Every structure is written in C-alpha cells, then in structure tokens.
Amino acid sequence: GFAHGLLTLEPDTEVLYKMSDFYAPELEGGIRWSDPALGINWGLKGEPDIIADRDCKLPLLAEIATELPF
C-alpha cells in the first residue's frame, strides 16, 4: 500500500489523475491528512480553506488494519 497527498496553493485549481481501472469505491481508503504520526509539514498557517468531507473523516494511521483488503 501507499498514500499520496495533494496541496494546491492557488484558488480554482483543478487536479486530475489517471487510474488503471474503473473506480471501485469499496477499495478506496486513506489516512487523515493531519495525522501527527505522519510528520508532514504542509506549510499551512492554520487549517486549509477547503478539504473534502471524506478526507476529514479518514482514520489515523494507527487506526488502520495492518493487512490491506486487496
């Protein structure tokens, strides 16, 4: 498994990415962007202006099962 994170610095930015197959929401997962265990310095002064509701509800790394479902 791996994770990726994106931070845009300009308003009205669009991010597109290519998938290798059709979208399968049952296989989707993630780690909360602000998990202190990750130690990522996003360079923000406070909270981001916009963050998806689903991203705010993601678990911390320590809360994720060690075995991936795929």
Rosetta constraint file for C-alpha pairs under 8 A:
AtomPair CA 1 CA 68 HARMONIC 7.22 0.50
AtomPair CA 3 CA 30 HARMONIC 7.12 0.50
AtomPair CA 3 CA 31 HARMONIC 7.69 0.50
AtomPair CA 5 CA 33 HARMONIC 7.44 0.50
AtomPair CA 7 CA 42 HARMONIC 7.65 0.50
AtomPair CA 8 CA 13 HARMONIC 6.64 0.50
AtomPair CA 19 CA 23 HARMONIC 7.62 0.50
AtomPair CA 24 CA 28 HARMONIC 6.89 0.50
AtomPair CA 27 CA 69 HARMONIC 7.62 0.50
AtomPair CA 27 CA 70 HARMONIC 7.71 0.50
AtomPair CA 29 CA 58 HARMONIC 7.82 0.50
AtomPair CA 30 CA 55 HARMONIC 7.72 0.50
AtomPair CA 30 CA 58 HARMONIC 6.03 0.50
AtomPair CA 30 CA 59 HARMONIC 7.28 0.50
AtomPair CA 31 CA 35 HARMONIC 7.50 0.50
AtomPair CA 31 CA 55 HARMONIC 7.92 0.50
AtomPair CA 31 CA 58 HARMONIC 5.46 0.50
AtomPair CA 31 CA 59 HARMONIC 5.51 0.50
AtomPair CA 31 CA 60 HARMONIC 5.64 0.50
AtomPair CA 31 CA 61 HARMONIC 5.82 0.50
AtomPair CA 32 CA 55 HARMONIC 6.26 0.50
AtomPair CA 32 CA 56 HARMONIC 6.46 0.50
AtomPair CA 32 CA 57 HARMONIC 7.11 0.50
AtomPair CA 32 CA 58 HARMONIC 4.75 0.50
AtomPair CA 32 CA 59 HARMONIC 5.54 0.50
AtomPair CA 32 CA 60 HARMONIC 5.50 0.50
AtomPair CA 32 CA 61 HARMONIC 7.53 0.50
AtomPair CA 33 CA 55 HARMONIC 7.20 0.50
AtomPair CA 33 CA 56 HARMONIC 7.72 0.50
AtomPair CA 34 CA 38 HARMONIC 7.94 0.50
AtomPair CA 34 CA 40 HARMONIC 7.80 0.50
AtomPair CA 35 CA 39 HARMONIC 7.47 0.50
AtomPair CA 35 CA 60 HARMONIC 5.73 0.50
AtomPair CA 35 CA 61 HARMONIC 7.14 0.50
AtomPair CA 36 CA 40 HARMONIC 7.53 0.50
AtomPair CA 37 CA 61 HARMONIC 7.23 0.50
AtomPair CA 38 CA 61 HARMONIC 7.85 0.50
AtomPair CA 44 CA 48 HARMONIC 7.06 0.50
AtomPair CA 51 CA 55 HARMONIC 6.76 0.50
AtomPair CA 51 CA 56 HARMONIC 7.04 0.50
AtomPair CA 52 CA 56 HARMONIC 6.56 0.50
AtomPair CA 53 CA 57 HARMONIC 6.54 0.50
AtomPair CA 54 CA 58 HARMONIC 6.50 0.50
AtomPair CA 59 CA 63 HARMONIC 5.90 0.50
AtomPair CA 59 CA 64 HARMONIC 6.74 0.50
AtomPair CA 60 CA 64 HARMONIC 6.91 0.50
